[in-house]
Amino acid sequence: MDARGLAERLEKIKVSAPVALAVIIFVALARGLMEAALNNFEPSGTLGFTPLEDFIITALDSVMFYLGVFLFFAAAQKLLLKKNYYAPLVLGLLLGLVPPVYDLVFTGNPSYFYTEPNVLFLDQGISAGELIAVYGGIVLFALYIWARTEKMVKGVAALLAAWTSLQIMGSLLHYGSDVLSFWMMPDSEWMFGALFFVSRAILFLAPLAVMDRGFLDFLKYRASRIFLFLGLSVFSVSLFETGPVETTLAFGASLFAYLLLFMTNRDEKEDRENARPDLKFQGMTWIVVLAGLLNGMVLLGLMGNPVLWIVIGLAALALVYNQPLNLKRNFPWAYIVEGIAFSAIMASYGAGEGNWIWSIGACFLTFAIGSAIKDYKDVEGDRKAGVRTAFTVLGKNRLKLFWDAFRVVLIIGPLAFIAVAQMEISLAQVALWAGFAICAAYVLFFSRQKDREKVVDSYVWLFSALLLFSGIIFGILQ
């Protein structure tokens, strides 16, 4: 059998996303146990953790590392072969067991970590077993792609992709987090850990978008809502005196809870009647989003941060919002859920601090009422699907009157929310408010745009930008 036939035969082995995850966890934990044996099961002493906490953070780090390696190699495979085959990738993951096995057999030096970018992976004192694993992974992936395509140029591309993947996961993330944490909070292990773990989980979304076209379409379709999350996050951070470590962890955990909320927000009948894109996700997409959420929750738990309970509540809300409670279809519960979700995101950045109660209350009202705009574009489709919204419960005669009044609320409401939350008004803020009011009035009242989807999207972008720049200006002036 020739090399291509062997590669194709290997690809025919069906490996599901859960099986791939099981292999990732097995390699991560098996390697961790062998490394612990090499170190006589001595805890690392990181951040003053207990032995159990040390095991948890080490296991999480190892699992996320191998998940990242798998994702980047899978993204390269998708780009080069136009399809994903998990069998060759999970087989390659077993190379991760070579370093500790080598050291256990030959009593070598258990040195596996890179603290700075290293082009050839030849860090001082590096284990020979680690070199075998790294170079073996790079070369075997390149040979696999070359054999599969019979094109030298794709083999070289695979070589570079594998090298880049291991550089990112092995050193660049670590080095970048180290430099940034030193700039933000010198000598803070928690700052480094927060940046490293959170940035790595968020980075996983990039290869995921390559692997899963449904997830890429989701990011495009929900781009304005993701920007809204960013705007609200920046605005919230400017209000509270929360430390950078807590802010980083809150951002990472709440982002994945927010993504989960929208990924579970699917109603096939409603989506079909409103001509929305059919957003279906691969199993690996669900795994990565849940892993990112768990990543943030574990770090918050180890830190003893009460924001953990807010994130748990947000995640629970995401899981019951559509099914089994079917809140999405029942007026006014859908709007109440939106208000709770966004006020929970704000609360995660400074629970109990400063003007917290008034800020959260204003946030809830703003988003609970303002979220009704999303249904403006779907009136006819929602009626056909039997979905009760602020627009479908009204008769046609009262609908126009409601929309005229609601547009005024959409302009004044966000400005009132910001004024209540910040309690201080500067000339720069007034100028920003005026710009928002003019642009929003044009979009909602005077634009000739007939596509309601674009009208709603434009308003969400404007509101998000208002929150973002309000936060930046307020932060600078403080």
Backbone hydrogen bonds, N-H to C=O, Kabsch-Sander energy under -0.5 kcal/mol:
donor,donor_aa,acceptor,acceptor_aa,energy
6,L,2,D,-2.0
7,A,3,A,-2.3
8,E,4,R,-2.7
9,R,5,G,-2.1
10,L,6,L,-2.1
11,E,7,A,-1.9
12,K,8,E,-1.1
13,I,10,L,-1.3
14,K,12,K,-0.6
15,V,13,I,-0.5
20,A,16,S,-2.5
21,L,17,A,-2.5
22,A,18,P,-2.2
23,V,19,V,-2.1
24,I,20,A,-2.3
25,I,21,L,-2.7
26,F,22,A,-2.4
27,V,23,V,-2.8
28,A,24,I,-2.4
29,L,25,I,-2.8
30,A,26,F,-2.9
31,R,27,V,-2.4
32,G,28,A,-2.0
33,L,29,L,-2.6
34,M,30,A,-2.1
35,E,31,R,-2.6
36,A,32,G,-2.3
37,A,33,L,-2.1
38,L,34,M,-2.0
39,N,35,E,-1.4
40,N,37,A,-1.6
41,F,36,A,-4.1
42,E,39,N,-1.5
48,G,45,G,-1.4
49,F,46,T,-2.1
54,D,50,T,-3.0
55,F,51,P,-2.1
56,I,52,L,-2.3
57,I,53,E,-2.4
58,T,54,D,-2.1
59,A,55,F,-2.7
60,L,56,I,-2.5
61,D,57,I,-2.3
62,S,58,T,-2.3
63,V,59,A,-2.6
64,M,60,L,-2.5
65,F,61,D,-2.0
66,Y,62,S,-2.2
67,L,63,V,-2.3
68,G,64,M,-2.2
69,V,65,F,-2.4
70,F,66,Y,-2.4
71,L,67,L,-2.4
72,F,68,G,-2.5
73,F,69,V,-2.3
74,A,70,F,-2.5
75,A,71,L,-2.4
76,A,72,F,-1.9
77,Q,73,F,-2.4
78,K,74,A,-2.3
79,L,75,A,-2.2
80,L,76,A,-2.1
81,L,77,Q,-2.8
82,K,78,K,-1.8
83,K,77,Q,-0.6
89,L,85,Y,-0.6
90,V,86,Y,-2.7
91,L,87,A,-2.0
92,G,88,P,-1.7
93,L,89,L,-1.5
94,L,90,V,-0.7
94,L,91,L,-0.9
95,L,92,G,-1.8
96,G,93,L,-2.4
97,L,94,L,-1.8
98,V,95,L,-1.7
101,V,97,L,-1.7
102,Y,98,V,-3.1
103,D,99,P,-2.3
104,L,100,P,-2.4
105,V,101,V,-2.2
106,F,102,Y,-3.1
107,T,103,D,-1.3
111,S,109,N,-2.6
112,Y,110,P,-0.6
114,Y,170,G,-0.6
115,T,113,F,-0.5
121,F,118,N,-1.1
126,I,123,D,-1.9
127,S,111,S,-2.3
131,L,127,S,-1.6
132,I,128,A,-2.0
133,A,129,G,-2.0
134,V,130,E,-2.8
135,Y,131,L,-2.5
136,G,132,I,-1.9
137,G,133,A,-2.2
138,I,134,V,-2.0
139,V,135,Y,-2.6
140,L,136,G,-2.5
141,F,137,G,-1.7
142,A,138,I,-1.9
143,L,139,V,-2.7
144,Y,140,L,-2.3
145,I,141,F,-2.3
146,W,142,A,-2.3
147,A,143,L,-2.8
148,R,144,Y,-2.4
149,T,145,I,-2.3
150,E,146,W,-2.8
155,G,151,K,-1.6
156,V,152,M,-2.4
157,A,153,V,-2.1
158,A,154,K,-2.3
159,L,155,G,-2.0
160,L,156,V,-2.4
161,A,157,A,-2.5
162,A,158,A,-2.7
163,W,159,L,-2.2
164,T,160,L,-2.6
165,S,161,A,-2.5
166,L,162,A,-2.2
167,Q,163,W,-2.0
168,I,164,T,-2.6
169,M,165,S,-2.6
170,G,166,L,-2.6
171,S,167,Q,-2.1
172,L,167,Q,-2.9
173,L,168,I,-2.0
175,Y,171,S,-3.2
176,G,172,L,-2.9
177,S,173,L,-2.2
178,D,174,H,-2.0
179,V,175,Y,-2.5
180,L,176,G,-2.4
181,S,177,S,-2.6
182,F,178,D,-1.8
183,W,179,V,-1.6
184,M,180,L,-2.1
185,M,181,S,-3.3
188,S,185,M,-1.5
189,E,187,D,-0.7
192,F,188,S,-1.8
193,G,189,E,-2.7
194,A,190,W,-2.9
195,L,191,M,-2.3
196,F,192,F,-2.9
197,F,193,G,-2.6
198,V,194,A,-2.2
199,S,195,L,-2.3
200,R,196,F,-1.8
201,A,197,F,-1.8
202,I,198,V,-2.3
203,L,199,S,-2.3
204,F,200,R,-1.2
205,L,202,I,-1.7
206,A,203,L,-1.8
208,L,204,F,-1.6
209,A,205,L,-1.7
210,V,206,A,-1.1
211,M,207,P,-2.2
212,D,208,L,-2.7
213,R,211,M,-0.6
216,L,212,D,-1.9
217,D,213,R,-2.7
218,F,214,G,-1.9
219,L,215,F,-2.3
220,K,216,L,-2.0
221,Y,217,D,-2.9
222,R,218,F,-2.6
223,A,220,K,-1.1
226,I,222,R,-2.2
227,F,223,A,-2.3
228,L,224,S,-1.6
229,F,225,R,-1.7
230,L,226,I,-1.9
231,G,227,F,-2.9
232,L,228,L,-2.7
233,S,229,F,-2.2
234,V,230,L,-2.5
235,F,231,G,-2.3
236,S,232,L,-2.6
237,V,233,S,-2.5
238,S,234,V,-1.7
239,L,235,F,-0.7
239,L,236,S,-1.0
240,F,236,S,-1.3
242,T,240,F,-0.5
247,T,243,G,-2.3
248,T,244,P,-2.2
249,L,245,V,-2.3
250,A,246,E,-2.5
251,F,247,T,-2.4
252,G,248,T,-2.2
253,A,249,L,-2.4
254,S,250,A,-2.5
255,L,251,F,-2.0
256,F,252,G,-1.4
257,A,253,A,-1.8
258,Y,254,S,-2.4
259,L,255,L,-2.4
260,L,256,F,-2.2
261,L,257,A,-1.9
262,F,258,Y,-1.6
263,M,259,L,-2.4
264,T,260,L,-2.0
266,R,264,T,-2.0
271,D,267,D,-3.4
272,R,268,E,-2.3
273,E,269,K,-2.3
274,N,270,E,-1.8
275,A,272,R,-1.2
276,R,271,D,-2.7
279,L,277,P,-1.4
280,K,278,D,-1.1
285,T,282,Q,-0.6
286,W,282,Q,-1.4
287,I,283,G,-1.9
288,V,284,M,-2.4
289,V,285,T,-2.3
290,L,286,W,-2.4
291,A,287,I,-2.4
292,G,288,V,-2.5
293,L,289,V,-2.1
294,L,290,L,-2.8
295,N,291,A,-2.6
296,G,292,G,-1.8
297,M,293,L,-2.3
298,V,294,L,-2.7
299,L,295,N,-1.7
300,L,296,G,-2.4
301,G,297,M,-2.4
302,L,298,V,-2.7
303,M,299,L,-1.7
304,G,300,L,-0.7
304,G,301,G,-0.7
305,N,300,L,-2.6
308,L,305,N,-1.9
309,W,306,P,-1.5
310,I,306,P,-0.7
311,V,307,V,-2.3
312,I,308,L,-2.5
313,G,309,W,-2.1
314,L,310,I,-2.3
315,A,311,V,-2.7
316,A,312,I,-2.5
317,L,313,G,-2.3
318,A,314,L,-1.9
319,L,315,A,-1.5
320,V,316,A,-1.2
321,Y,317,L,-1.6
325,L,320,V,-0.9
326,N,322,N,-0.6
327,L,321,Y,-1.5
328,K,321,Y,-1.1
329,R,326,N,-0.9
330,N,327,L,-1.2
331,F,329,R,-0.6
333,W,330,N,-1.0
334,A,330,N,-1.2
335,Y,332,P,-0.8
336,I,332,P,-1.8
337,V,333,W,-2.6
338,E,334,A,-1.7
339,G,335,Y,-2.3
340,I,336,I,-2.6
341,A,337,V,-2.9
342,F,338,E,-2.4
343,S,339,G,-2.1
344,A,340,I,-2.1
345,I,341,A,-1.8
346,M,342,F,-2.1
347,A,343,S,-2.5
348,S,344,A,-1.7
349,Y,346,M,-1.5
350,G,347,A,-1.6
351,A,347,A,-0.8
353,E,350,G,-2.2
356,W,353,E,-0.7
356,W,354,G,-1.0
359,S,355,N,-2.1
360,I,356,W,-2.9
361,G,357,I,-2.5
362,A,358,W,-2.4
363,C,359,S,-2.2
364,F,360,I,-2.7
365,L,361,G,-2.2
366,T,362,A,-2.3
367,F,363,C,-2.4
368,A,364,F,-2.7
369,I,365,L,-2.2
370,G,366,T,-2.4
371,S,367,F,-1.9
372,A,369,I,-1.4
373,I,370,G,-1.9
374,K,371,S,-1.6
375,D,372,A,-1.7
376,Y,373,I,-1.4
377,K,373,I,-0.5
378,D,375,D,-0.9
379,V,376,Y,-0.7
382,D,378,D,-3.1
383,R,379,V,-1.9
384,K,380,E,-2.0
385,A,381,G,-2.0
386,G,382,D,-0.7
386,G,383,R,-0.7
387,V,382,D,-2.8
388,R,329,R,-1.8
389,T,387,V,-0.6
393,V,389,T,-1.9
399,L,395,G,-1.4
400,K,396,K,-0.9
401,L,397,N,-0.6
402,F,398,R,-2.4
403,W,399,L,-2.4
404,D,400,K,-2.2
405,A,401,L,-2.0
406,F,402,F,-2.9
407,R,403,W,-2.0
408,V,404,D,-1.0
409,V,405,A,-1.6
410,L,406,F,-2.2
411,I,407,R,-0.9
411,I,408,V,-0.7
412,I,408,V,-2.5
413,G,409,V,-3.1
415,L,411,I,-0.6
416,A,412,I,-2.2
417,F,413,G,-2.4
418,I,414,P,-2.2
419,A,415,L,-2.1
420,V,416,A,-2.4
421,A,417,F,-2.3
422,Q,418,I,-2.7
423,M,419,A,-2.1
430,V,426,S,-2.2
431,A,427,L,-2.2
432,L,428,A,-2.1
433,W,429,Q,-2.9
434,A,430,V,-2.5
435,G,431,A,-2.1
436,F,432,L,-2.4
437,A,433,W,-3.0
438,I,434,A,-2.3
439,C,435,G,-2.3
440,A,436,F,-3.3
441,A,437,A,-2.2
442,Y,438,I,-2.0
443,V,439,C,-2.4
444,L,440,A,-2.8
445,F,441,A,-2.7
446,F,441,A,-1.1
446,F,442,Y,-0.7
447,S,442,Y,-2.3
452,R,450,K,-0.9
454,K,451,D,-0.5
455,V,451,D,-1.6
456,V,452,R,-2.5
457,D,453,E,-2.3
458,S,454,K,-2.5
459,Y,455,V,-1.9
460,V,456,V,-2.3
461,W,457,D,-2.3
462,L,458,S,-2.1
463,F,459,Y,-2.8
464,S,460,V,-2.5
465,A,461,W,-2.4
466,L,462,L,-2.3
467,L,463,F,-2.2
468,L,464,S,-2.6
469,F,465,A,-2.8
470,S,466,L,-2.1
471,G,467,L,-2.2
472,I,468,L,-2.1
473,I,469,F,-2.7
474,F,470,S,-2.5
475,G,471,G,-2.4
476,I,472,I,-2.2
477,L,473,I,-2.5
478,Q,474,F,-1.6
